[in-house]
Amino acid sequence: YQKEQKTKRLNDIKENELIKQKIEENRKKPSEPTPVIEPPQPLGLPGPDEVTIKSEQLYSILKSGKLKVMILDARPGKDYVDSHINCPACISVPEECISPGQSANVLEQNLPGASRPVWAERASMELIVMLDWNSTAVIPGKTLHLLKTILLKWDVKVQYSRPPLALLGGYEDWLLKYPAFTTNPQAVPPRQDDFMDDMLGEIDYPTWTDVSPAAAAPAPPRPKPGEPYVDRSSKAAAVQMYSERARSMQLILEQQERIADTSLTLEMQRIEAEQDWEKVREQREGEVQDELRAMYKLREQEIISQLMQLENKQYDMEQENQSLREQLEEYQRREREEAEKLAETISGATDDTEAADEERIRLAAEQAAAAREQAAARARIAAVRQQRDQLDRTRERLEAERKRRLQQARDTRKPDLDKPTRGDEDGDSYMMSPDSPGAAGLNRSHSSPNIAKVSSDEEEPCVPVFDRSTKPTKVAPSSDLHQRDFQPVWGDVVY
């Protein structure tokens, strides 16, 4: 009866299908619409919602050569070297190089050298196929899922035409159906039993003949109703736990004592090192102060001698400048006289000959050249004057700085140090006073102060002067105030 009902249902379905086809044919005949030419789909290309591709479809796509295909072999590297799909776009992406959270850039750096050129062209590929040994789906957490996540989520600035597809059945299915399209058709895929053996290899099962039955533990006596129940077997575990805690605390205390002793030793060593450093610093400061004092004294003498030399040079330059001014005035006077004579000669001449014109032009040119030379000479003189004024200002600033430093050195000098003398120990003096008779032959410029005299005046100590005559006199008390006498007097006391 069930078979008959099933056969009847199938017949009804077939009749319904035939009726639908006839109705569709009759509906299409009167309208006769123009056939719509759909764009040809690539041969064997899966739909947009599919995540896998069959070996037959991949083979037809590779044979046609109409699409740019890249095959990512995610098996271990040694398996890829042993056998892989015979296609130039098939590269090895070793399983050991793929890890969660990895970016495409990092994965590219870990790829073999032969795979990087093809990997760099992944953005231009129309189809990307991933494969391992025998996967039938992209399972989360597996190698193909990690690789797909890296390509779609962690590949910066790369847009794929469609998501990568996984080869259904993996390389094992391809090797079974198209062995001629592989580099080694005799490759043996790994068995699933091997993985189970690796997982269960560390489990040891006991032999029942070697196991002796353990003696049954005596049952604890049942307590009487109303009596407390005490489990004496838990005492050993508690004692062991407390002893372990005490041992741990003892180890921690010993480590703390050792650390404290080490820190105390280091602190003492640091204090000793600081004391030694302080002694060395004091010694060096004393030596440096003596050396600086001697160096400053020598430097002061050098500066004073340089200032005197500069004053002499300045005086010579002033004399030379004065002589140049006199020569320039004389030259200008002669030019004016010649120009006056020439003007008188030209005005007194009656005939205007060609020679007179040439002479007049020549004289005019000479006058113009002389005027230019005079202007250049005046410019040079002005530049020299400006440079000299600038040098005077620089010298005055240096002199003020030197005086300030000398004053600071005198202020910071210790009271027990002797004052520097003007001469050497044997009494010979290298510098003479400007007021001495031997220095009368030297002429000093009045535009700068006498440095030697100022230095000698500054070295003399300033003695305070007191005028006792300005002290105020004692003011007598006013008579209006009542004076009390506290001296005792003998006599009677009246109550």
C-alpha positions in Angstrom: 0.0 0.0 0.0 2.8 2.5 0.8 4.5 1.7 -2.5 1.3 2.4 -4.3 0.8 5.7 -2.6 4.4 6.7 -3.3 4.1 5.8 -6.9 0.8 7.8 -7.1 2.4 10.9 -5.6 5.3 10.7 -8.1 2.9 10.5 -11.0 0.9 13.5 -9.7 4.1 15.5 -9.4 5.1 14.6 -13.0 1.7 15.6 -14.3 1.8 18.9 -12.5 5.2 19.6 -13.9 4.0 18.9 -17.5 1.0 21.2 -17.0 3.2 24.0 -15.7 5.5 23.7 -18.7 2.5 23.8 -21.2 1.1 26.9 -19.4 4.4 28.6 -19.6 4.8 27.8 -23.3 1.4 29.0 -24.1 2.0 32.3 -22.2 5.3 32.9 -24.0 4.1 32.3 -27.5 1.7 35.3 -28.0 4.0 37.8 -26.4 7.2 36.6 -28.2 9.6 38.8 -26.1 13.0 39.4 -27.2 15.4 37.0 -25.6 17.6 38.6 -22.9 21.2 38.0 -23.4 22.8 37.4 -20.0 26.5 37.9 -19.5 28.3 34.6 -19.8 29.3 33.3 -16.4 32.8 32.0 -16.1 33.0 28.3 -16.8 32.8 26.3 -13.5 33.0 29.3 -11.2 31.0 28.8 -8.0 28.2 31.2 -6.9 28.9 34.3 -4.8 27.5 32.6 -1.6 29.6 29.5 -1.8 32.8 29.1 0.3 34.2 26.0 -1.4 35.1 24.9 -4.9 35.2 21.4 -6.3 38.3 19.9 -7.9 36.4 19.6 -11.3 35.6 23.3 -11.3 39.1 24.3 -10.5 40.5 21.9 -13.2 38.2 23.4 -15.8 39.2 27.0 -14.8 42.9 26.2 -14.9 42.4 24.5 -18.3 40.5 27.4 -19.8 43.1 30.0 -18.6 40.5 32.8 -18.8 40.8 33.7 -15.1 43.8 34.7 -13.1 43.9 32.1 -10.3 46.2 31.9 -7.2 46.4 28.7 -5.2 47.5 28.9 -1.6 48.8 25.6 -0.3 48.4 25.7 3.5 49.9 22.3 4.1 53.2 21.9 6.0 56.2 23.0 4.0 57.7 19.5 3.6 54.4 18.2 2.2 54.4 21.0 -0.4 57.9 20.2 -1.5 57.0 16.5 -1.8 54.0 17.1 -4.0 51.7 20.0 -5.0 49.5 21.2 -7.9 51.4 21.7 -11.1 50.6 25.4 -11.6 52.9 28.4 -11.6 50.4 30.3 -9.4 50.4 27.6 -6.7 52.5 28.8 -3.8 53.3 27.5 -0.4 51.8 29.2 2.7 53.2 26.8 5.3 50.9 25.8 8.2 53.6 26.6 10.7 53.7 30.2 9.5 50.0 30.9 10.1 48.9 32.1 13.6 45.9 33.9 15.0 45.9 37.7 14.9 48.6 37.8 12.3 48.6 40.5 9.5 49.2 39.8 5.8 52.5 41.8 5.9 53.9 39.7 8.7 52.8 36.5 7.0 54.5 37.7 3.8 57.8 38.1 5.7 57.5 34.5 7.0 56.8 33.0 3.5 59.5 31.1 1.5 61.4 33.2 -1.0 59.8 31.5 -4.0 56.3 32.3 -2.8 56.7 36.1 -2.3 56.5 37.3 -5.9 53.2 35.5 -6.5 51.9 36.6 -3.1 52.6 40.3 -4.0 50.2 40.0 -7.0 47.3 38.8 -4.9 45.3 42.0 -5.4 45.1 41.5 -9.2 43.9 37.8 -8.9 40.3 37.1 -9.9 40.1 33.8 -7.9 42.0 32.7 -4.8 41.8 29.0 -3.8 43.0 27.7 -0.4 43.7 24.0 0.3 45.1 21.7 2.9 45.1 17.9 2.9 41.4 17.0 3.3 39.2 19.9 4.5 35.6 19.9 3.3 34.7 23.2 4.9 36.2 26.4 6.4 36.0 25.5 10.1 36.7 28.3 12.6 40.0 27.8 14.4 41.5 25.7 11.6 44.3 26.7 9.3 42.1 27.7 6.3 39.8 29.8 8.5 42.9 31.7 9.9 44.3 32.2 6.4 41.0 33.5 5.1 40.7 35.9 8.1 44.2 37.2 7.4 43.3 37.9 3.8 39.9 39.5 4.4 40.5 41.4 7.7 44.2 42.0 8.1 45.4 42.7 4.6 45.6 46.5 4.6 44.8 48.4 1.3 44.0 45.3 -0.7 40.5 44.7 -2.1 39.7 41.2 -3.4 37.2 40.7 -6.3 35.6 37.9 -4.3 36.4 36.1 -1.0 38.9 33.2 -1.1 37.5 29.7 -1.7 38.5 26.4 -0.1 39.2 23.3 -2.2 36.5 20.7 -1.3 38.3 17.6 -0.1 41.6 19.3 -0.1 44.7 18.1 -1.9 43.8 14.5 -1.2 40.8 14.8 -3.5 42.8 16.6 -6.2 45.5 13.9 -6.1 42.9 11.2 -6.4 41.1 12.8 -9.4 43.9 14.6 -11.3 47.2 12.9 -10.5 48.7 14.0 -13.8 48.3 17.6 -12.8 50.6 17.2 -9.7 54.4 17.3 -9.3 54.4 13.9 -7.6 51.3 11.6 -8.0 52.8 9.0 -5.6 52.5 11.2 -2.6 50.7 9.6 0.4 48.3 11.7 2.4 48.5 11.4 6.2 46.0 9.2 7.8 43.6 10.3 10.5 44.7 7.3 12.6 48.1 8.8 12.9 46.7 11.9 14.6 44.8 9.7 17.0 47.9 7.6 17.7 49.8 10.7 18.5 47.1 11.9 20.9 46.7 8.5 22.6 50.3 7.5 22.5 51.1 8.9 25.9 48.3 7.0 27.7 49.4 3.9 29.6 46.9 1.3 30.6 47.7 -1.0 33.6 47.8 -4.8 33.3 45.1 -6.5 35.4 47.4 -9.4 36.3 49.9 -7.0 37.8 47.4 -5.2 39.9 46.9 -6.6 43.4 43.6 -5.9 45.1 44.1 -3.2 47.7 43.2 -4.0 51.3 39.8 -2.6 52.1 40.0 0.3 54.6 38.2 -0.4 57.8 34.9 1.3 58.0 34.8 4.0 60.6 32.7 3.2 63.6 29.3 4.7 63.6 28.9 7.4 66.2 26.2 7.1 68.7 23.2 9.4 68.4 24.0 12.7 70.0 27.8 12.4 69.9 29.9 14.7 67.6 31.6 13.2 64.6 35.4 13.7 64.3 37.3 12.7 61.2 40.8 11.9 62.3 42.0 11.2 58.8 41.9 14.9 57.8 44.5 15.8 60.5 47.5 14.6 58.5 46.5 16.7 55.5 46.0 19.8 57.7 49.4 19.2 59.4 51.1 18.9 56.0 49.4 22.0 54.7 50.4 24.0 57.8 54.0 22.7 57.7 54.3 23.7 54.0 53.0 27.2 54.8 55.5 27.5 57.7 58.3 26.3 55.4 57.3 28.9 52.8 57.2 31.6 55.4 60.6 30.6 56.7 62.1 30.7 53.2 60.6 34.2 52.6 62.0 35.4 56.0 65.4 34.1 55.1 65.3 35.8 51.8 64.3 39.1 53.4 67.2 38.8 55.9 69.6 38.2 53.1 68.3 41.1 51.1 68.5 43.3 54.2 72.1 42.4 54.9 73.0 43.0 51.3 71.3 46.4 51.3 73.1 47.4 54.5 76.5 46.3 53.1 75.8 48.3 49.9 74.7 51.3 51.9 77.9 51.3 54.0 80.0 50.9 50.8 78.2 53.8 49.3 78.8 56.0 52.4 82.5 55.2 52.3 82.7 56.0 48.6 80.9 59.3 49.2 83.4 60.2 51.9 86.4 59.3 49.7 84.8 61.3 46.9 84.3 64.3 49.2 88.0 64.2 50.2 89.2 64.0 46.7 86.8 66.8 45.7 88.2 69.1 48.4 91.8 68.4 47.4 91.0 69.1 43.8 89.2 72.3 44.7 92.2 73.5 46.6 94.5 72.7 43.7 92.1 74.3 41.2 91.8 77.5 43.2 95.6 77.9 43.4 95.9 77.2 39.7 93.0 79.6 38.9 94.5 82.3 41.0 97.9 82.0 39.3 96.2 81.8 35.9 94.0 84.9 36.6 97.1 86.9 37.7 99.0 86.0 34.5 96.0 86.6 32.4 95.5 90.0 34.0 99.1 91.0 33.2 98.7 89.8 29.6 95.5 91.8 29.2 97.1 95.0 30.6 100.1 94.6 28.2 97.8 94.0 25.3 95.8 97.1 26.2 98.9 99.2 26.3 99.9 97.9 22.9 96.5 98.6 21.5 96.7 102.2 22.9 100.0 102.7 21.1 98.6 101.3 17.9 95.6 103.5 18.2 97.8 106.6 18.7 99.8 105.7 15.6 96.6 105.3 13.6 95.3 108.6 14.7 98.6 110.3 13.7 98.4 108.6 10.3 94.8 109.6 9.9 95.6 113.2 10.7 98.4 113.3 8.1 96.0 111.7 5.5 93.5 114.4 6.3 96.1 117.1 5.8 97.2 115.6 2.5 93.6 115.3 1.3 92.9 119.0 2.2 96.1 120.0 0.3 95.1 118.0 -2.7 91.6 119.5 -2.7 93.1 123.0 -2.4 95.3 122.4 -5.4 92.4 121.0 -7.4 90.3 124.1 -6.7 93.2 126.3 -7.8 93.7 124.4 -11.0 90.0 124.5 -11.7 90.0 128.3 -11.2 92.9 128.7 -13.5 91.4 126.5 -16.1 88.1 128.4 -16.0 89.9 131.7 -16.4 91.9 130.3 -19.3 88.7 129.0 -21.0 86.8 132.3 -20.5 89.7 134.4 -21.9 90.1 132.3 -25.1 88.5 133.9 -28.2 88.7 131.1 -30.8 87.1 127.7 -30.2 89.4 125.4 -32.0 89.3 121.6 -32.1 92.5 121.3 -29.9 90.8 123.5 -27.3 87.7 121.2 -27.3 89.8 118.1 -26.9 91.8 119.8 -24.1 88.5 120.8 -22.4 87.1 117.3 -22.7 90.3 115.8 -21.3 90.3 118.2 -18.3 86.7 117.5 -17.7 87.4 113.8 -17.7 90.3 114.3 -15.3 88.2 116.4 -13.0 85.5 113.7 -13.0 88.1 111.0 -12.3 89.5 113.1 -9.5 86.0 113.6 -8.1 85.4 109.9 -8.1 88.7 109.2 -6.4 87.9 111.8 -3.8 84.5 110.3 -3.2 86.1 106.8 -2.8 88.7 108.2 -0.5 86.0 109.9 1.6 84.0 106.6 1.7 87.2 104.7 2.9 87.9 107.3 5.5 84.3 107.1 6.8 84.5 103.2 6.9 87.8 103.4 8.8 86.3 105.9 11.2 83.2 103.7 11.8 85.4 100.6 12.3 87.6 102.6 14.7 84.5 103.7 16.7 83.2 100.2 16.8 86.6 99.0 18.1 86.5 101.7 20.7 83.1 100.5 21.9 84.2 96.9 21.9 87.3 97.8 23.9 85.2 99.8 26.4 82.8 96.8 26.9 85.8 94.4 27.4 87.3 96.8 29.9 84.0 97.0 31.9 83.7 93.2 31.8 87.3 92.9 33.1 86.7 95.3 35.9 83.6 93.4 36.9 85.4 90.1 36.9 88.3 91.6 39.0 85.8 92.9 41.5 84.1 89.5 41.7 87.5 87.8 42.2 88.4 90.3 45.0 85.0 89.7 46.7 85.4 85.9 46.7 89.1 86.0 47.7 89.7 84.4 51.1 90.9 86.8 53.9 94.0 84.9 54.6 95.4 85.2 51.1 98.0 87.9 50.5 97.4 90.7 48.1 99.2 90.5 44.7 102.2 92.8 44.5 103.1 94.9 41.5 106.6 93.4 41.0 108.3 90.1 41.3 110.0 88.7 44.5 113.3 90.2 43.7 111.8 93.7 43.5 112.1 94.2 39.7 109.0 95.7 38.2 107.9 94.9 34.7 105.3 97.7 34.6 106.0 101.3 35.4 103.5 103.7 36.8 102.3 106.3 34.4 103.3 109.1 36.8 106.9 107.9 37.0 109.6 109.9 35.2 110.4 107.0 32.8 107.0 106.9 31.4 106.9 110.6 30.4 107.8 109.8 26.8 104.7 107.7 26.1 101.6 109.6 25.0 98.3 108.0 25.9 95.1 108.5 23.9 92.5 110.5 25.8 89.6 108.5 24.3 90.3 105.6 26.7 90.9 105.5 30.5 94.3 104.8 32.0 93.9 101.0 32.7 97.1 100.7 34.7 96.2 103.5 37.1 92.6 102.3 37.5 93.9 98.8 38.3 96.3 100.2 40.9 93.6 102.3 42.4 91.2 99.4 42.7 93.8 97.2 44.4 94.3 99.8 47.2 92.0 98.9 50.2 89.3 101.3 51.0 89.8 102.5 54.6 86.6 103.8 56.3 86.8 107.4 57.7 84.9 108.4 60.8 84.2 111.9 62.0 83.7 112.0 65.8 82.7 115.6 65.7 79.4 114.7 64.2 78.5 112.5 67.2 75.3 113.9 68.9 75.8 115.3 72.4 74.0 113.9 75.4 70.6 115.4 75.9 69.9 116.7 79.4 66.7 115.5 80.9 63.9 118.0 81.0 63.2 119.8 84.3 59.5 119.0 84.0 60.2 115.4 84.7 59.9 114.3 88.4 63.2 113.0 89.8 62.9 110.3 92.4 65.6 109.6 95.0 65.9 106.0 96.0 68.9 106.5 98.4 68.1 105.2 102.0 68.0 107.9 104.8 68.3 107.3 108.6 65.4 108.6 110.7 62.0 107.9 112.2 59.2 106.6 110.1 55.8 108.1 110.6 52.9 105.8 110.2 
